[in-house]
């Protein structure tokens, strides 16, 4: 990690600040196995995609390429970021791994270098922390900070870094990422699409004759494998999401202790509460009916509604023991995230880390899936083992479950 003072002028810094103020949106992150960028409490800043044809931005981009001794074509488009009071970016690496690599690196290669420039210093907090190097870099107007994410093809764990919370004022920076090859976002997307199209689907182990005769399943080994890896994230349809929000408005202050046989072995630690749909059965059934088509599209199976479970509110410290759903009735299911409060309540940490679902795919690998309110995690619930292994660190995490069974 290195830095250079006065890398860009005060005038250019103010010019870029004005650009960021004119056009910025909430920052996103690449999350989990879903290969998507998503809004997350892991990163709370705002981002501005800067015009690379702008003379000032183009000049700075060329200057960065010269400093790093890299082909200018290897640089991604420069982004501007704004951090207001309380905003931060938790510890992370800039390089891609796993599914994120497949999505973003097949044509361009991974990120080899990162260079960021502080555009101002009239704020408090907001340092850049490198916890593995035990070093915090303090912002100064025009200072460039850069590091290598890869050296000779090896990912650098020591490049872990975070944007610390701003405690007063506003922090402005620009960030420039550089690739192993010429940056080609469209090519990355195309190669990923080609990769997905080559995935061999597992053939249904049951013949049509057997499926017609099999009216009731009694063991998960009898169930067919019907999707590529057993799970997928999708957005809840807008119309249904509005109904769910209305239902949540009715139920959110009607939480009761959740009790069922064997709960102590199932939900450990902080426990859970329940917001039951019993008082609004017509809304519950409407949601169940409206979500049927998205589950059919996911599974490509003839299925019918079987069960909806009320909104479970997990509490701080809770874990969910890995398990399978009911073989008789819970074949294709979804977890719909309704609301979450990640406030930690700790003196040294304002927000807890997000809380992933741990799920075992058909490839035998375990995945961590992060989801936001309005997201649906669709999954083959009776054949994919799933749980939440990490203790929940926030105040509450609320989702509910819809289940469908094969109509064979």
Beta strands, then each sheet from edge to edge (+ up, - down):
strand 1: 2-4
strand 2: 25-26
strand 3: 29-31
strand 4: 36-38
strand 5: 46-49
strand 6: 79-83
strand 7: 89-92
strand 8: 111-118
strand 9: 123-125
strand 10: 128-130
strand 11: 135-137
strand 12: 144-148
strand 13: 150-151
strand 14: 154-155
strand 15: 161-163
strand 16: 166-169
strand 17: 171-179
strand 18: 231-235
strand 19: 256-257
strand 20: 267-268
strand 21: 272-275
strand 22: 303-315
strand 23: 319-323
strand 24: 332-341
strand 25: 343-346
strand 26: 349-351
strand 27: 357-360
strand 28: 366-369
strand 29: 375-379
strand 30: 386-388
strand 31: 396-406
sheet 1: 1+ 12- 8+ 17- 6+ 5- 2+
sheet 2: 3+ 4-
sheet 3: 7+ 15- 10+ 11-
sheet 4: 9+ 16-
sheet 5: 13+ 14-
sheet 6: 18+ 29- 24+ 31- 22+ 21- 19+
sheet 7: 20+ 23- 30+ 27- 28+
sheet 8: 25+ 26-
end
